[in-house]
Amino acid sequence: MKEKHMPTADELSVILSRFDLPVLGTASIRQFKDEEDGSPYAVWLIRSESGDFVLKRAKALEPEVYRCFFASKKPYAPALLGSAAYGDDTFLLLEYCPGENLRRCDRARLTLALDSLGAMQDEYWQREDLFDSACTLDRALEGIKRRGQYLGSSHLKAVYNQFIQIYLHTPRSLCHDDLLPINVLVGEKAVLIDWEYGGILPYLSSLARLIAHGREDENAYFYLSQADRDYAIDYYYSICVKKHGISYEEYRQTLDFFLFYEACEWIMLGNRYEQREDERYCYSLRQAEAIADRLMPRN
């Protein structure tokens, strides 16, 4: 896919001039970069006399997510201060939320992240009036079905098909459908950022993605100890799921299916692009097979 044009300094000045904060025109601007490879994001920190803000080129469903769910300020997401069109793009001016992501996870920051996630999902639990807003179940299901075409194992495919049925019947709430640890910022509170795939979806979509890709190896891109993973599973149940009448046993089994789905991501990538020697493929395959054997033992 062709990379989109990155705005020049002059273009950024024009974009900033379209927001109702005149002093932004003399602000200092710093572009954010990917922690892994240093590539630039279309996201900038704006420091001005009016305060600090984030300018972001909206991706996918972000404008709709903000319109549907964050029209008023929420404690678990950066506030939207304005939006402006430039060319074919929409740019969002967002509240700057200082904090550290969860790449190197610890118990205290993990707890704040789970508190924010739980509060958000309590607020939007089974809001049927919003089922057709933003990232709908049908839209998310298209991507899920595509992933299932590249598993390369009849046993994994059988468990995956069962996951799809569970996905369709799991209670829904507002989910950040790409809640990797880098999409949580924790300072005095935890906020969830980059809402391009948010919507009313099966409630475990967010928790599973948050904890599935962490490893106990401190050299891994995402670090999460097994003790903290177990803590997250139990703590999230106690603050959110239990009050909605779901037994721990049902919750735990359903979560295993969502963790299995997350493990299938690198299996799909490895098989589709013939990268089966990639360490992430090998690790994910072991994880998926272990969960699959637990969920659907082979004869």
Secondary structure, 3 states (H helix, E strand, C coil): CCCCCCCCHHHHHHHHHCCCCHHHHHCEEEEEECCCCCCEEEEEEEEECCEEEEEEECCCCHHHHHHHHCCCCCCCCCCEEEEEEECCEEEEEEECCCCECCCECCHHHHHHHHHHHHHHHHHCCCCHHHCCCECCHHHHHHHHHHHHHHCCCHHHHHHHHHHHHHHHHCCEEEECCCCCHHHEEECCCEEECCCCCCEEEECHHHHHHHHHCCECCCCCCCECCHHHHHHHHHHHHHHHHHHHCCCHHHHHHHHHHHHHHHHHHHHHHHHHCCCCCCHHHHHHHHHHHHHHHHHCCCC
